[in-house]
Amino acid sequence: MLKDIPIEEITRVISVSAAPAFLLGAIVGMLSLLVGRLARLQDQAAAVSGVRSRGDHMQRMHRIRMALVLCVLSGIGTGLMVNLVFVDTLFGWQNNRTIVLMFIIAIVFFTLSLIFFLLEILAAARAGER
């Protein structure tokens, strides 16, 4: 059942939701970067004639795809968590552990996405040395 919420509580919930909003901004920036990099890798792979080089490009594209999936999952988790904060306040539910767990999972997914992106950067640097 809906509960009557004082304006101070609404203000508090909105301010609590500000930090995840910054995370969502970072996720959107990362997604844009990853999509651009994947498109460039696909163009390069189409232009490469050597089997080994093509295989290297495929591995690099796989890393970028993994980073994209993890980044999207992080965004979904963050969005669900923000919604749960509002629903929790609106209905008076006590889902504090669930909210914290969702935030932790979203951060883990984002961190893993960054790790896959780092692996791609290192692979690109190695490819440039050849």
N, C-alpha and C positions, 0 to 999 in steps of 0.2 A: 504494500500500500504506500502511496505517496505520502511523504511527510512535509510539513511546513518548514521551509528552510529560511533562516534569517539571512539578510544580505551579507553579513560578515562571513558567514559560512560559504556562501557562493563566491565571494571575493577570495577566500582562502583556497578553495578548490581550483579556481581559475589560476591563481598564482602557483599552486602545486603543479598544474598542468603546463606551466611555461617551460620548465626544464625539458620534458619530453618533446615539446614543440621545437626546441633547438636541435634535439637529436633528429627529429624528422627533417629539419632543414639540412642537416649534414648528410642524411641518407639520400635525400633528393639530389644534392650536389654530387655525391658519390655515384649514384645511379647514372647521372648524366655523363660523368667522366668514363664510367665503365662501358656504357653503350657506345660512346664515341670511339673508345679504344677497340672494342669488339668489331665495329664497322671497319675500322682501319685495318685490323688484322685479317678480316675476311677479304678485303680488297687485295692485301698483300699476298694472301694464300692463293687467290685466283691467278695472280700474276707470276707466281713462283713455279718453275718447271721441275726442279729437283725433288726427288722423292724424300730425301732427308729434310730438306728445308720445309717441304709441305708438312711432313710429320711434326716438325718443330712448331710450325704455325698452328697445327691442330691441337697440340698440347697446350700452347699458350691460349688458344681460344677456349679450351676446356676450363682453364683456370679462371678466365674472365667470366665465363658462364656460371661457374660455381660462386664466384664473388657476387655476381648479379643476383643469383637465387638467394644467397645468404643475406644480402642487403635488402631485398624485397621482404624476406621473412622478418628481418629486423623492423622494417617499417610497419608491417602488418601487426607484429607484436606490440610495438609502441602505440599504434593507433588503437588497438583493442584495450591496452592498458589505460590510456587516457579516457576512453569511453567508460571503462569499468570504474574509474575514479568518480566520474559524474553519476553513474548509475548507483554506485555505492552510497554516495551522499544523498541522492534523491530518494532512495528507498530505505535508507538506514541500515543497509547490509554491512556486515563486518568482513570484508574481503581483503584485509590488509596484506595477509601473506600471499594471496593470489596476485595482488597488484605488484608487490615487491618481486615475486618470482617472475612475473611477466617482464618486468623491467630488466631483471638480471639476464633473462634469456635473450631479450632484444639486444642488450649490450654484447652478450657473447656472440650472437649472430653477426653483429656489426664488426666486432673484433676479428672474427674468422674471415669475414669478407675482406677486411684490410690485409690479413695475412695472405690470402689468395692473390690479392692485388700486388702485394710485395713480391710474391713468387713470380708473378708475371713481369714485374719491373726487372727483377734479377735475370730472368730468362731473356728479356729484351736486351739487357746490357751485355749478356754473354753472346747473344747473336750479333750484336754490333761489333764485338771484338774479333769475330771470325773474318 
